[in-house]
């Protein structure tokens, strides 16, 4: 099922100021294709969960419309929207078994949709097998691990065969290894069912690893929409460049003079750009190449070996984000005893931003 948001806006009364409002979702316009997994990505307080609550009907929009395929569902109550919701805290009934938790949404069906006990049990077993918890059906939530509880919550959301699956930071309460395993399971389930899924997270690694599209948000405003790798490789502004990437993008104060980009006093790369002062230069950690003839000269502070990669930790007078982290292949040759390292830079991993953080001159290399 396709989801379309048109000029969707949600404002809440400002508790600190009378007759004033806080805009949590500001004029959203985007389309989520049928059968895709889309991540709403951004820092805490950016409006991700509010957007999800508007889609499922738990919140009413201040303005705008929501369409499922060609049907306007803006005024429909949640129970008539045909969505499945998975919450951060699982929201399972502790006194009920796994089987009973999964069956619970089916017990509220009425009229022609009402099911017999055998039909409900059959559906519960079917989705339990899909999320691989069919051997735990008689246990209660307190007897399950966090990952198992989350699978029960996903099974309960899927048992009514919803057209859309909504997941509100479903991995936040899991440890690091279990998060990786569970996010892979979510992706597998989404592909097997072909359901349209919207995944809310503040973790850019989660969003980039399993999503077909990511929607990057800040303070209720959409910053960029695209395939995860495309957004990483071509951020539209400084916020997106900083938010995506681990380690984060390295930032420097720069200028352009005589068709050359300078970082501090170091000539880094030739460019077609006009002369300008006071720009911000972003370089991804993997964009540095140790090169004795390189223009960017940094003071080498430490070398961290991380298996297949090596992280060179250095500083530079023009760096905004000291220390600088440069990720290079472990077999790269360099002088370990030197207190200085010189780099050349990969043009595709270098970004320029103006004073307000807007991306400038994406094709700046001659």
N, C-alpha and C positions, 0 to 999 in steps of 0.2 A: 504494500500500500504506500502510495506517495504522500508525503506531508509537505504542505505549502503554507508558509507564513507570509502574510501581507501587512506591512506597516504595523506589526504587532508591538504594542507598548504597554508597559505595566508600571504604574506609579503608586507608591505607598506614602501615607502621611508621615511627615518628618516629626518625630517625637520631640525634637529639640526646638522646633520653630512652628509657631501656630500659622495656619493657612499656607503652609509650605509643603512641598512633596519631594520625595526621593525617587528618581527614575531608575528602576532595577533592570528593565528591558526597554531599550530605546529604538523604536522604529525598525524592528527586525524584518528583513525581506530575504528569504532564501527558500530553496526547494530541496527536500531530501528525497532522492530517487527511490523507487520501489526496490526492496530487497537489499538495500545497502546498510552498512553499519557506519554511523556518523558520530563523531565525538564532539561534544561541546567542551571546549578547553579554555581554561583561564584561571586566574588566581581567585582565592576566596573572596566572596563579595562582588564578583563581576556580573552576577545575574544568571548563572548557568542553571541552578536548581529552580529559580523562578520561571525560566523559559520552559523547563520540563514540566513544571506544575501547570503552566498555561496550556501546554499541549495535551496533558491528560485531563484537564478540567478541574483540578483542585484550586486553581486561581482563575478569576475572571479578568480578562484584559481591560485596560483602561481605554484602549483604542486598537483597531486592526482586526484582522480575520485569520482564522485557522481552517485549512481545508485538508481533509483526508481524501485523496484522489480528487474528485470534483464536488465532493459534499462539504458544505460549510458546517463545521461542527462547533463554531465559536460559542453558541448558546446551549449546546448539549451538555447534560450532566455527565460526570465521569463514567457512571455505569452504562451509559449508552454510546460511549465512544469506541468500545472494542479494543482497549489498550491493556497491556499487562505492565505492571509497575514493580520494580525491584528496588528496595530501599537500602540505604547504607547500613542500617542497624538490623537487617534481616526481617524484623517485625513478625516473627513466628509466634504461634500460641504455645507457651511452654507446657501446658497440661495436655496437649494433643500429640498424638504420634505423628511421625513423618507422613504416613498415609492420610491421616485425618487433616493435617495441615494442607496437603496438596488438594484433597477433595473439597475442602471448605468452600472455595468460590463456586463450585458446581452445585452445592446444596441450595444456593440462593437463586438458581435459575427457575423461571416460572413459565407457565403456559406451554407452548409447543417446544420450547427449549428445555423443559424439565427432563431430567434423566433418571433412570432407575439406579438402584444401588450397584447392580452389576455393571452398568454402563459407566458409572462414576469410577468404580474401582478399576475397570479396564483402562480408562483414560489416565488415571493416576499411575498405574503401572507403566503405561506407554511413555509418559514424560519422565518418569523416574529412571527408566532405562536410558533415555536420551541423555540425561545429566549424570548417569552412572551412579545412582544411589538406590537402585532397586533392591539391594541387599540390606538396606537400612530401614525398611518401611515401618517396622514396629517399634523403632526407637523413638524417644522423645528428644526435642532439641538440646536439652542439657547433656545428653549422652553423645553429642556430635562435636566434631571439631568445627572451627570457624568456617573453613572451606566447605565442609559438608552442609552446614547450616545455610550457607549462601546458595548452594545447589538446590536445597529444598525451596528456598525463596524463588529461585528461577523457575523451578518446576511448577510451583503454585501459580506463577505469572503466566506460564505457557499452557496450563491445562485447559483454559477456555478457548484455546486457539485464537489469540488476539491478532489483529492486523498489524499492530505496532508493539514493540517491546521497549520500555523505557527503563533505563538503569541509572540510578542516582548515586554516584560514587560507590559502586558495590564492592570495591576491593579495599577501601580505606581501613577496615578493621582487621585485615589479614597481615601476617608477617611477609617479609620480602619474597621468600621463595614461593610461598603459597599464592601470593599475588600474581606472580608470573604464570604459575600453573593454572590458576582460575581464569585469568584473562584469556589464556589460550583455549580453555574450555568454552568460554563465552563466545569466542570467535567460531569455534567448531560448531557449537549449537546454532549460532546465527546462520552459518552457511548451510547446515543440514536442513534447517527449517525454511530458509529463504525469507525469513521475516525481516521487515524493516526495523532497525534497532537504533536508538539514540542513547548514547553513553556519555554521562556527565563525569568529568574528572578534572582535577587540577594537576595531575601527573602527566607531563608531556610524553614521557616514555611509554606509558600505557596507551595514550591516544595514538601515537605514531606507530605502535607495533601492531595494532589490530584493526585500525579504522580504514574505511575506503575514502572518507573525507574527514577533514577536521575543520571546525569553525572556531577560530581564536577570538576570544572576547576580552574586553576590558571595560569596567564601569558601565556595564549595560549596553555597550556598543560593539558591533561586530567589526573586528579589525581585518580579518582575512579569512577566506574560504578556499580550500583547495585540497589536492591530494597531499598526504603528510610529507612526502619527500619534496614535492614541489614547493610547499610552504617553507620548509627548512632551507632549501637551496635558494629560494627567491623571496625573502621576507619583504613585505610592503613597507614596513616602518621599523623604527628602532625597538619598539615594544615587542613586536613579534620576533625579531632577531634575538633579543635578550631572553625571551620566554622559552624559546625552543632551543634545545641543545644541552648535552651533558658531556663534558664540562661546558659551561656557557661560553658564548661568543666573547672574544677579547676586544676591548674597546680602547681607542686611542684618540687623542686630539690630533687633527691633521690640517693640512692646507695644500692647495694646488698652485704651483708656480711654474711658468714656462713649460707647460704640458707634462709636469712631473708631480706625482703625489708624494708629499713629504709627511712623515710621522716624526714630529719634533724636527730635528735637523737632518734626519736620515732620508735620502731619496729612495723610495720603495719601489715605484713602478711608473712607467710612462702611461699617459692618459690623454684622451681627446678633450677632456673637460677644460672649460675656461678657468682662469685664475680665480681663486676664492680662498678666503681665510675662514677659520673657525668652523671646520666640519668635523663630524665624528666618523672615525673609521672603525668598522667591525671586521674582525678576522676570525673565522672559525678555527678551533684548535687543530683540526686536521689540515688547515691551509698553510702551515709553516713548513718550509723545506730548509733544513740545515745546509748552508752554502757559504763557504769561505768568502765568496765574492758577493754575497747577498747584501742588499742595502740596509736592511733593518738590523741594527746592532743592539743586542740586549745583554744585560748582566745575568749570567747563569748562576742560579741559587741552589738548585737541587735537581736530581734526576730520579724519577720514580719508575721502576720497572714493573709493568703490569701484564706479564705473560707475553702475548704476541705484540703488544704495543709498549711504547715508552713515553712517559710524560716528562717533558723538560719544563721545569719551573724557573721563570726568569722575571726580570723587572726592566722597565724602560721609563725614562723621565716623562715621556708623553702619554704613558698608559693611564687611562681612566680607571681601569679595573685591574690593579695590581693584586696578586701576582699574575703574570701571563702564563697560561698553560698551553703548551704545544704538543700535540699528539703525533708521534712519528713511529714508523715501523721499528721493531726491536732490533732488526739487523742493520739499521742505518749506522754508518760510520761517522764518528765525531770525536773530538778531543775531550775526553772525560776530565782531564786535569785543568782545562782552561776555565777561567772565570768569566769569559765572554763567549757568546755564540752569535753568529750572523745568520740571518734567514733571508731567503727569497720567498715570495708569496704566490700562492696559486690564485690567479685572477678570479676564478669561479667561486672562491671562498672568501672574497673580500667585498665588503659593502660600504657605501658612502651614505651618510645621513646629514641633513641640514640641522639648523638650530632647534627646530620644533620636532625633530625626530622623523621627518618624512624621508623616504628613500629618494636619492637623487642619482640621475645618470647611471641607469642600470647597465648600459652598454658603453662603459667608459674606457675600455681598452682598445687602442687603435689596431 
